[in-house]
Amino acid sequence: MSVCKLVYFDFDKGIGTKVNKIVSNNLIEDYLTGKIKFLTFTPVWTKEFLNKQVELFDETITNLDDWDFNLRMLYQSPKIVYIHEVLIKYRVHGNSLSQEIRKLNFNEIKSEFRAREKHLKLIKLNKKSNYKVLENSNITQYKFILREALVTNNDNKFFYFKYLLLKQ
């Protein structure tokens, strides 16, 4: 796999807002917790590597599908070549799919919950990272969603509250 940097770019303002971090001493853990981000198109996987995989994209996950895919590939310990320059401009705008969690889109939030719980199970099995680190990261995200739902008086606030209680 090769991976390059990208800049989050606000096309309306014509400025880059930040550059993603791609290198880490603990790649899987940092990817699990969001310190490192590879979007769907940032890493380039070899055809030979992908052909060896049992599953590519999990069609039951609509939010965090790239996170899920890249993590499962990283669990396979691929050889990684880092390109330390920005080669991609990632368009940031309020209507992108990545904003659906902040908008409290219930289906997308449930998809995110499924992805996060799936990787808790995988980490428990493959021991590629510290289970507690991901569990704590998930709890932090669940708290964020509950807080947003309470502040906006979202109809699903009790679902998020119950979910968080069960996970804690």
Backbone as ProteinMPNN parsed JSONL, in Angstrom:
{"seq_chain_A": "MSVCKLVYFDFDKGIGTKVNKIVSNNLIEDYLTGKIKFLTFTPVWTKEFLNKQVELFDETITNLDDWDFNLRMLYQSPKIVYIHEVLIKYRVHGNSLSQEIRKLNFNEIKSEFRAREKHLKLIKLNKKSNYKVLENSNITQYKFILREALVTNNDNKFFYFKYLLLKQ", "coords_chain_A": {"N_chain_A": [[0.842, -1.169, 0.0], [0.433, 2.249, -0.666], [0.478, 5.483, 0.74], [-0.618, 8.829, 0.865], [-0.451, 12.285, 1.898], [-3.263, 14.434, 2.576], [-5.031, 17.489, 2.056], [-7.486, 19.117, 3.895], [-9.892, 20.917, 2.366], [-11.472, 23.976, 1.938], [-13.457, 24.853, -0.45], [-15.163, 26.967, -0.946], [-14.039, 29.118, 0.429], [-11.556, 28.943, -0.609], [-9.276, 27.896, 0.657], [-6.921, 25.765, 2.328], [-7.562, 23.847, 5.208], [-6.475, 22.018, 7.064], [-3.88, 19.506, 7.267], [-3.787, 16.016, 6.914], [-2.504, 13.558, 9.218], [-0.276, 10.919, 8.628], [1.621, 9.093, 9.509], [2.655, 6.976, 12.146], [3.739, 5.655, 15.294], [2.228, 3.717, 16.364], [0.212, 2.562, 14.506], [-2.312, 1.178, 14.059], [-3.723, 1.511, 16.493], [-3.766, 4.338, 16.617], [-5.19, 4.844, 14.305], [-7.629, 3.623, 14.919], [-8.542, 5.353, 16.923], [-8.746, 7.767, 15.668], [-6.591, 9.524, 15.417], [-4.948, 9.198, 13.287], [-5.825, 9.39, 9.917], [-6.997, 7.796, 7.096], [-8.674, 8.293, 4.255], [-11.084, 6.851, 1.965], [-9.839, 7.064, -0.54], [-7.206, 7.791, -0.035], [-5.13, 5.86, 0.702], [-3.418, 3.676, -1.54], [-3.959, 0.575, -2.615], [-2.365, -2.49, -3.511], [-3.309, -4.545, -6.248], [-2.757, -7.244, -6.026], [-2.578, -7.59, -3.22], [-5.229, -6.89, -2.44], [-6.698, -8.86, -3.781], [-6.23, -11.064, -2.206], [-7.828, -10.774, -0.022], [-10.608, -11.666, 1.994], [-12.957, -10.234, 2.379], [-13.93, -7.111, 1.08], [-15.331, -4.236, 1.006], [-17.702, -3.733, 3.55], [-20.942, -4.045, 3.113], [-22.985, -3.513, 4.847], [-22.354, -1.368, 6.315], [-22.606, 2.047, 6.241], [-21.703, 4.468, 7.177], [-18.509, 5.312, 8.159], [-17.444, 3.42, 6.523], [-15.078, 3.5, 5.013], [-13.219, 3.686, 7.075], [-13.643, 1.245, 8.375], [-12.948, -0.555, 6.266], [-10.203, 0.168, 5.74], [-9.066, -0.347, 8.256], [-9.443, -3.148, 8.527], [-7.783, -3.96, 6.474], [-5.334, -2.99, 7.416], [-5.001, -4.65, 9.618], [-3.929, -6.849, 8.443], [-1.27, -6.411, 8.26], [0.144, -4.922, 6.095], [2.769, -4.007, 3.784], [3.879, -0.718, 3.871], [4.213, 2.237, 2.04], [5.1, 5.504, 2.476], [4.088, 8.641, 1.299], [5.183, 11.724, 1.631], [3.948, 14.136, 0.937], [1.382, 16.465, 0.08], [-1.077, 15.278, -1.939], [-3.705, 15.257, -2.493], [-6.717, 17.088, -2.498], [-9.202, 17.429, -0.223], [-12.49, 18.002, -0.311], [-14.294, 20.06, 1.8], [-17.465, 20.488, 3.059], [-20.758, 21.455, 4.166], [-22.731, 19.646, 3.339], [-21.695, 17.145, 2.973], [-21.274, 13.553, 3.255], [-19.725, 12.954, 5.429], [-20.521, 14.745, 7.328], [-22.874, 13.889, 8.382], [-23.078, 12.654, 10.884], [-22.714, 14.753, 12.687], [-25.04, 16.054, 12.063], [-26.801, 14.436, 13.234], [-27.944, 12.222, 11.915], [-29.867, 9.518, 12.102], [-29.759, 6.881, 10.946], [-27.156, 6.855, 9.919], [-25.701, 7.185, 12.239], [-26.348, 4.825, 13.621], [-25.103, 3.066, 11.869], [-22.443, 3.822, 12.247], [-22.133, 3.058, 14.928], [-22.403, 0.261, 14.618], [-20.095, -0.288, 13.097], [-18.049, 0.468, 14.87], [-18.499, -1.303, 17.022], [-18.109, -3.706, 15.728], [-15.349, -3.613, 15.278], [-14.394, -3.625, 17.864], [-14.917, -6.268, 18.555], [-13.295, -7.546, 16.646], [-10.731, -6.649, 17.398], [-10.544, -7.783, 19.893], [-10.312, -10.433, 19.134], [-8.114, -10.521, 17.252], [-6.079, -9.173, 18.516], [-4.567, -6.96, 17.701], [-4.38, -4.469, 18.678], [-4.813, -2.416, 21.609], [-7.55, -3.302, 23.359], [-8.996, -1.82, 25.295], [-8.336, 0.807, 24.666], [-9.689, 1.302, 22.248], [-12.283, 0.794, 23.132], [-12.625, 2.88, 25.027], [-12.357, 5.067, 23.302], [-14.605, 4.694, 21.696], [-16.645, 5.071, 23.623], [-16.245, 7.76, 24.203], [-16.996, 8.882, 21.729], [-19.695, 8.075, 21.668], [-20.657, 9.538, 23.827], [-20.295, 12.127, 22.836], [-22.179, 12.15, 20.739], [-24.564, 11.734, 22.186], [-24.544, 14.085, 23.753], [-24.802, 16.053, 21.742], [-27.342, 15.339, 20.823], [-28.914, 15.837, 23.088], [-28.541, 18.603, 23.451], [-29.721, 19.594, 21.136], [-32.232, 18.644, 21.436], [-32.944, 16.262, 20.165], [-34.959, 13.723, 18.64], [-34.068, 11.124, 19.074], [-32.641, 11.009, 21.404], [-33.025, 9.492, 23.761], [-32.554, 6.909, 22.896], [-29.781, 7.091, 22.316], [-28.852, 7.659, 24.871], [-29.528, 5.309, 26.29], [-28.001, 3.479, 24.813], [-25.39, 4.363, 25.349], [-25.332, 3.965, 28.139], [-25.528, 1.138, 28.253], [-23.111, 0.446, 27.043], [-21.259, 1.475, 28.766]], "CA_chain_A": [[0.0, 0.0, 0.0], [1.088, 3.548, -0.539], [-0.452, 6.468, 1.287], [-0.121, 10.202, 0.789], [-1.172, 13.261, 2.705], [-4.286, 15.22, 1.907], [-5.393, 18.719, 2.746], [-8.917, 19.404, 3.967], [-9.934, 22.157, 1.598], [-12.739, 24.698, 1.864], [-13.467, 25.426, -1.796], [-15.866, 28.25, -0.914], [-13.077, 30.123, 0.885], [-10.321, 28.774, -1.373], [-8.139, 27.673, 1.555], [-6.752, 24.497, 3.01], [-7.763, 24.059, 6.641], [-5.495, 21.209, 7.795], [-3.302, 18.367, 6.551], [-3.906, 14.817, 7.746], [-1.3, 12.874, 9.687], [-0.304, 9.572, 8.058], [2.647, 8.233, 10.087], [2.484, 6.775, 13.579], [4.453, 4.524, 15.888], [1.212, 2.72, 16.706], [-0.718, 2.905, 13.439], [-3.665, 0.642, 14.232], [-4.352, 2.197, 17.622], [-4.018, 5.731, 16.241], [-6.265, 4.843, 13.312], [-8.849, 3.305, 15.662], [-8.966, 6.491, 17.735], [-8.9, 8.96, 14.838], [-5.397, 10.373, 15.359], [-4.501, 9.006, 11.906], [-6.989, 9.18, 9.053], [-6.887, 7.508, 5.67], [-10.003, 8.204, 3.673], [-11.157, 5.757, 1.0], [-8.954, 7.264, -1.689], [-5.847, 8.192, 0.338], [-4.191, 4.765, 0.451], [-3.546, 2.936, -2.791], [-3.654, -0.824, -2.31], [-2.023, -3.261, -4.697], [-4.324, -5.515, -6.666], [-2.347, -8.539, -5.454], [-2.975, -7.588, -1.811], [-6.69, -6.891, -2.349], [-7.212, -10.154, -4.24], [-6.062, -12.042, -1.129], [-8.745, -10.474, 1.072], [-11.893, -12.371, 1.991], [-14.01, -9.218, 2.261], [-13.434, -5.759, 0.869], [-16.221, -3.321, 1.719], [-18.838, -4.305, 4.267], [-22.083, -3.299, 2.587], [-23.928, -3.174, 5.914], [-21.865, -0.144, 6.954], [-22.654, 3.202, 5.332], [-20.864, 5.505, 7.76], [-17.239, 4.711, 8.578], [-17.115, 2.296, 5.645], [-13.655, 3.58, 4.675], [-12.526, 3.392, 8.326], [-13.754, -0.208, 8.531], [-12.146, -1.195, 5.214], [-8.773, 0.391, 5.959], [-8.643, -1.064, 9.46], [-9.332, -4.582, 8.25], [-6.587, -4.148, 5.658], [-4.173, -2.769, 8.284], [-4.842, -5.834, 10.463], [-3.165, -7.831, 7.667], [0.135, -5.965, 8.312], [0.695, -4.69, 4.758], [3.938, -3.143, 3.632], [3.363, 0.624, 3.603], [5.12, 3.263, 1.533], [4.523, 6.806, 2.793], [4.412, 9.774, 0.433], [5.077, 12.82, 2.597], [3.495, 15.396, 0.345], [-0.06, 16.541, -0.138], [-1.429, 14.992, -3.327], [-5.158, 15.257, -2.617], [-7.521, 18.11, -1.824], [-10.454, 16.838, 0.223], [-13.471, 19.083, -0.245], [-15.062, 20.131, 3.032], [-18.684, 21.3, 2.956], [-21.788, 21.046, 5.108], [-23.629, 18.622, 2.827], [-20.993, 15.893, 2.699], [-21.654, 12.407, 4.076], [-18.965, 12.986, 6.684], [-21.2, 15.646, 8.264], [-24.153, 13.309, 8.796], [-23.065, 12.38, 12.32], [-22.968, 16.042, 13.342], [-26.448, 16.382, 11.809], [-27.544, 13.421, 13.985], [-28.661, 11.319, 11.017], [-30.021, 8.312, 12.915], [-29.262, 5.697, 10.231], [-25.696, 6.931, 9.835], [-25.172, 6.955, 13.593], [-26.443, 3.377, 13.878], [-24.05, 2.44, 11.065], [-21.178, 4.064, 12.943], [-22.126, 2.195, 16.106], [-22.127, -1.107, 14.143], [-18.684, -0.37, 12.698], [-17.218, 0.534, 16.069], [-18.664, -2.545, 17.776], [-17.476, -4.753, 14.916], [-13.903, -3.582, 15.48], [-14.124, -4.076, 19.233], [-14.871, -7.738, 18.486], [-12.106, -7.947, 15.879], [-9.54, -6.379, 18.217], [-10.524, -8.801, 20.951], [-9.848, -11.674, 18.51], [-6.807, -10.465, 16.587], [-5.113, -8.574, 19.445], [-3.695, -6.044, 16.959], [-4.334, -3.21, 19.408], [-5.32, -2.461, 22.968], [-9.015, -3.315, 23.366], [-9.486, -0.744, 26.154], [-8.165, 2.087, 23.97], [-10.813, 1.45, 21.321], [-13.506, 0.877, 23.923], [-12.701, 4.242, 25.559], [-12.597, 5.962, 22.167], [-16.011, 4.53, 21.336], [-17.452, 5.712, 24.663], [-16.113, 9.2, 23.984], [-17.836, 9.221, 20.575], [-21.095, 7.908, 22.061], [-20.973, 10.698, 24.675], [-20.419, 13.286, 21.943], [-23.462, 12.055, 20.03], [-25.617, 11.98, 23.169], [-24.507, 15.51, 24.092], [-25.405, 16.787, 20.622], [-28.777, 15.029, 20.793], [-29.551, 16.534, 24.204], [-28.506, 20.046, 23.183], [-30.664, 19.915, 20.054], [-33.492, 17.977, 21.759], [-33.167, 15.297, 19.095], [-35.94, 12.682, 18.956], [-33.411, 9.855, 19.411], [-31.754, 11.211, 22.558], [-33.156, 8.4, 24.729], [-31.845, 5.762, 22.301], [-28.342, 7.314, 22.516], [-28.602, 7.545, 26.308], [-29.581, 3.888, 26.618], [-26.855, 2.836, 24.172], [-24.215, 4.725, 26.131], [-25.406, 3.259, 29.432], [-25.219, -0.272, 28.019], [-21.698, 0.304, 26.691], [-20.428, 1.815, 29.931]], "C_chain_A": [[0.885, 1.229, 0.0], [0.039, 4.532, -0.044], [0.203, 7.844, 1.24], [-0.922, 11.085, 1.736], [-2.26, 13.911, 1.86], [-4.506, 16.481, 2.721], [-6.911, 18.816, 2.728], [-9.073, 20.799, 3.392], [-11.346, 22.721, 1.559], [-12.752, 25.429, 0.525], [-14.197, 26.768, -1.847], [-14.916, 29.382, -0.536], [-11.757, 30.046, 0.122], [-9.091, 28.546, -0.516], [-8.123, 26.235, 2.073], [-6.86, 24.734, 4.505], [-6.815, 23.232, 7.506], [-5.034, 20.055, 6.921], [-3.386, 17.165, 7.483], [-2.539, 14.249, 8.11], [-1.372, 11.44, 9.173], [0.685, 8.603, 8.708], [2.453, 8.17, 11.601], [3.348, 5.613, 14.038], [3.507, 3.399, 16.266], [0.034, 2.936, 15.753], [-2.137, 2.413, 13.692], [-4.383, 1.362, 15.373], [-4.69, 3.649, 17.267], [-5.097, 5.844, 15.172], [-7.606, 4.566, 13.993], [-9.408, 4.53, 16.381], [-9.061, 7.797, 16.953], [-7.715, 9.908, 14.802], [-4.775, 10.328, 13.966], [-5.749, 8.77, 11.083], [-6.54, 8.915, 7.627], [-8.319, 7.452, 5.177], [-9.968, 7.131, 2.592], [-10.076, 5.876, -0.067], [-7.524, 7.632, -1.315], [-4.846, 7.057, 0.18], [-4.467, 4.127, -0.911], [-3.044, 1.523, -2.501], [-3.298, -1.554, -3.594], [-3.133, -4.264, -4.991], [-4.022, -6.877, -6.049], [-2.779, -8.642, -3.993], [-4.494, -7.693, -1.682], [-7.291, -8.224, -2.781], [-7.109, -11.242, -3.165], [-7.068, -11.857, 0.002], [-10.074, -11.196, 0.899], [-13.027, -11.393, 1.737], [-13.354, -7.875, 1.992], [-14.336, -4.799, 1.636], [-17.382, -4.089, 2.335], [-20.051, -3.466, 3.892], [-23.13, -2.977, 3.636], [-23.532, -1.878, 6.623], [-21.888, 0.99, 5.932], [-21.824, 4.36, 5.86], [-19.677, 4.817, 8.403], [-16.877, 3.51, 7.715], [-15.645, 2.308, 5.241], [-12.792, 3.253, 5.894], [-12.49, 1.88, 8.545], [-12.85, -0.933, 7.526], [-10.651, -1.057, 5.509], [-8.269, -0.328, 7.207], [-8.47, -2.549, 9.194], [-8.115, -4.873, 7.378], [-5.328, -3.968, 6.511], [-3.944, -3.951, 9.221], [-4.0, -6.905, 9.757], [-1.671, -7.487, 7.594], [0.749, -5.773, 6.924], [1.986, -3.874, 4.813], [3.4, -1.775, 3.208], [4.485, 1.527, 3.123], [4.424, 4.601, 1.772], [5.015, 7.863, 1.805], [4.136, 11.02, 1.264], [4.76, 14.162, 1.946], [1.992, 15.317, 0.108], [-0.337, 16.335, -1.618], [-2.937, 15.083, -3.572], [-5.744, 16.446, -1.875], [-8.863, 17.464, -1.51], [-11.44, 17.977, 0.472], [-14.293, 18.986, 1.039], [-16.27, 21.03, 2.794], [-19.763, 20.686, 3.829], [-22.694, 19.931, 4.641], [-22.947, 17.287, 2.564], [-21.451, 14.802, 3.661], [-20.942, 12.446, 5.424], [-19.609, 13.894, 7.732], [-22.486, 15.062, 8.83], [-24.202, 12.983, 10.29], [-23.359, 13.673, 13.084], [-24.417, 16.489, 13.148], [-27.385, 15.414, 12.522], [-28.452, 12.586, 13.089], [-28.69, 9.943, 11.684], [-29.467, 7.064, 12.222], [-27.741, 5.695, 10.139], [-25.049, 6.701, 11.2], [-25.25, 5.47, 13.939], [-25.372, 2.62, 13.085], [-22.688, 2.622, 11.733], [-21.068, 3.174, 14.177], [-21.788, 0.755, 15.705], [-20.65, -1.275, 13.794], [-17.779, -0.392, 13.923], [-17.307, -0.76, 16.888], [-18.04, -3.728, 17.034], [-15.97, -4.791, 15.201], [-13.514, -3.886, 16.922], [-13.995, -5.599, 19.247], [-13.615, -8.214, 17.753], [-10.827, -7.756, 16.685], [-9.421, -7.411, 19.334], [-9.963, -10.114, 20.399], [-8.412, -11.588, 17.997], [-5.702, -9.833, 17.431], [-4.111, -7.648, 18.746], [-3.575, -4.683, 17.643], [-4.89, -3.442, 20.807], [-6.837, -2.285, 22.937], [-9.574, -2.12, 24.135], [-9.373, 0.62, 25.469], [-9.328, 2.319, 23.016], [-12.119, 1.573, 22.096], [-13.694, 2.294, 24.48], [-12.961, 5.265, 24.459], [-14.058, 5.893, 21.728], [-16.918, 5.236, 22.342], [-17.405, 7.233, 24.5], [-16.993, 9.649, 22.818], [-19.314, 9.104, 20.922], [-21.544, 9.065, 22.953], [-21.163, 11.951, 23.832], [-21.786, 13.291, 21.255], [-24.623, 12.313, 20.99], [-25.682, 13.468, 23.522], [-25.163, 16.344, 22.994], [-26.912, 16.576, 20.569], [-29.519, 15.753, 21.915], [-29.62, 18.04, 23.955], [-29.547, 20.443, 22.137], [-32.052, 19.319, 20.293], [-33.908, 17.005, 20.647], [-34.097, 14.181, 19.547], [-35.31, 11.372, 19.441], [-32.524, 9.942, 20.647], [-31.837, 10.063, 23.57], [-32.501, 7.116, 24.206], [-30.35, 5.895, 22.56], [-27.971, 7.17, 23.991], [-28.554, 6.075, 26.724], [-28.367, 3.155, 26.042], [-25.583, 3.107, 24.97], [-24.208, 4.01, 27.483], [-25.028, 1.786, 29.266], [-23.73, -0.479, 27.733], [-20.773, 0.647, 27.851], [-20.574, 0.74, 30.977]], "O_chain_A": [[1.96, 1.236, 0.6], [-1.142, 4.42, -0.375], [1.388, 8.007, 1.528], [-1.938, 10.669, 2.294], [-2.2, 13.941, 0.631], [-4.208, 16.533, 3.915], [-7.546, 18.626, 1.69], [-8.459, 21.751, 3.874], [-12.296, 22.029, 1.192], [-12.139, 26.487, 0.379], [-13.889, 27.611, -2.69], [-14.976, 30.47, -1.108], [-10.938, 30.962, 0.192], [-7.987, 28.942, -0.891], [-9.161, 25.591, 2.229], [-6.314, 25.71, 5.021], [-6.393, 23.69, 8.568], [-5.705, 19.675, 5.961], [-3.099, 17.266, 8.675], [-1.555, 14.442, 7.396], [-2.422, 10.805, 9.272], [0.593, 7.398, 8.475], [2.133, 9.168, 12.246], [3.649, 4.702, 13.266], [3.932, 2.261, 16.465], [-1.016, 3.435, 16.158], [-3.082, 3.188, 13.545], [-5.532, 1.775, 15.22], [-5.779, 4.129, 17.583], [-5.836, 6.828, 15.136], [-8.608, 5.207, 13.674], [-10.624, 4.715, 16.436], [-9.42, 8.829, 17.52], [-7.81, 10.988, 14.22], [-4.155, 11.293, 13.519], [-6.639, 8.03, 11.501], [-5.804, 9.701, 7.031], [-9.099, 6.626, 5.652], [-8.909, 6.558, 2.334], [-9.468, 4.876, -0.447], [-6.69, 7.775, -2.209], [-3.795, 7.264, -0.426], [-5.611, 4.056, -1.362], [-1.873, 1.308, -2.188], [-3.865, -1.27, -4.65], [-3.803, -4.759, -4.084], [-4.931, -7.577, -5.603], [-3.293, -9.68, -3.575], [-4.992, -8.5, -0.897], [-8.287, -8.669, -2.21], [-7.833, -12.235, -3.222], [-7.151, -12.7, 0.895], [-10.591, -11.315, -0.211], [-13.948, -11.683, 0.974], [-12.34, -7.539, 2.604], [-14.109, -4.576, 2.825], [-17.962, -4.977, 1.711], [-20.17, -2.313, 4.306], [-24.074, -2.24, 3.353], [-24.293, -1.355, 7.437], [-21.258, 0.895, 4.879], [-21.296, 5.151, 5.078], [-19.844, 3.832, 9.123], [-16.082, 2.667, 8.133], [-15.025, 1.25, 5.136], [-11.749, 2.612, 5.761], [-11.446, 1.31, 8.86], [-12.082, -1.819, 7.901], [-9.923, -2.049, 5.525], [-7.159, -0.861, 7.208], [-7.466, -3.142, 9.588], [-7.482, -5.918, 7.528], [-4.361, -4.712, 6.349], [-2.801, -4.229, 9.585], [-3.424, -7.771, 10.415], [-0.901, -8.191, 6.942], [1.764, -6.393, 6.609], [2.244, -3.15, 5.774], [2.571, -1.68, 2.303], [5.562, 1.578, 3.717], [3.295, 4.808, 1.327], [6.209, 7.958, 1.519], [2.982, 11.329, 1.564], [5.262, 15.201, 2.375], [1.421, 14.237, -0.043], [0.111, 17.119, -2.455], [-3.394, 14.999, -4.712], [-5.322, 16.772, -0.766], [-9.573, 17.009, -2.408], [-11.239, 18.806, 1.358], [-14.907, 17.957, 1.321], [-16.13, 22.181, 2.383], [-19.678, 19.511, 4.189], [-23.373, 19.315, 5.463], [-23.559, 16.386, 1.99], [-21.954, 15.091, 4.746], [-21.495, 12.021, 6.439], [-19.264, 13.81, 8.911], [-23.123, 15.686, 9.679], [-25.274, 13.035, 10.894], [-24.161, 13.679, 14.018], [-24.958, 17.22, 13.978], [-28.606, 15.543, 12.433], [-29.587, 12.28, 13.455], [-27.656, 9.287, 11.813], [-28.773, 6.269, 12.857], [-27.11, 4.645, 10.269], [-23.98, 6.097, 11.298], [-24.301, 4.919, 14.498], [-24.803, 1.646, 13.578], [-21.881, 1.694, 11.778], [-20.01, 2.6, 14.434], [-20.984, 0.1, 16.368], [-20.03, -2.277, 14.149], [-16.844, -1.191, 13.994], [-16.294, -1.249, 17.389], [-17.505, -4.645, 17.658], [-15.387, -5.865, 15.347], [-12.406, -4.36, 17.172], [-13.086, -6.151, 19.867], [-12.956, -9.161, 18.182], [-9.939, -8.608, 16.655], [-8.322, -7.852, 19.672], [-9.234, -10.824, 21.091], [-7.594, -12.468, 18.268], [-4.523, -9.947, 17.098], [-2.951, -7.562, 19.148], [-2.768, -3.846, 17.238], [-5.371, -4.527, 21.133], [-7.339, -1.236, 22.533], [-10.52, -1.478, 23.68], [-10.222, 1.489, 25.672], [-9.892, 3.413, 22.978], [-12.973, 2.384, 21.738], [-14.793, 2.846, 24.415], [-13.705, 6.224, 24.665], [-14.671, 6.917, 21.424], [-17.859, 5.925, 21.95], [-18.425, 7.907, 24.647], [-17.661, 10.679, 22.907], [-20.109, 9.95, 20.512], [-22.682, 9.523, 22.848], [-22.074, 12.742, 24.076], [-22.46, 14.32, 21.202], [-25.563, 13.03, 20.646], [-26.769, 14.042, 23.582], [-25.974, 17.228, 23.272], [-27.67, 17.509, 20.305], [-30.635, 16.23, 21.71], [-30.643, 18.671, 24.219], [-30.174, 21.497, 22.242], [-32.945, 19.467, 19.458], [-35.073, 16.947, 20.253], [-34.038, 13.742, 20.696], [-35.958, 10.598, 20.145], [-31.735, 9.033, 20.904], [-30.827, 9.7, 24.173], [-31.959, 6.331, 24.984], [-29.708, 4.931, 22.977], [-26.916, 6.631, 24.325], [-27.637, 5.655, 27.43], [-27.775, 2.309, 26.711], [-24.796, 2.197, 25.232], [-23.17, 3.505, 27.911], [-24.272, 1.253, 30.079], [-23.158, -1.486, 28.148], [-19.64, 0.169, 27.913], [-19.96, 0.827, 32.04]]}, "name": "protein", "num_of_chains": 1, "seq": "MSVCKLVYFDFDKGIGTKVNKIVSNNLIEDYLTGKIKFLTFTPVWTKEFLNKQVELFDETITNLDDWDFNLRMLYQSPKIVYIHEVLIKYRVHGNSLSQEIRKLNFNEIKSEFRAREKHLKLIKLNKKSNYKVLENSNITQYKFILREALVTNNDNKFFYFKYLLLKQ"}
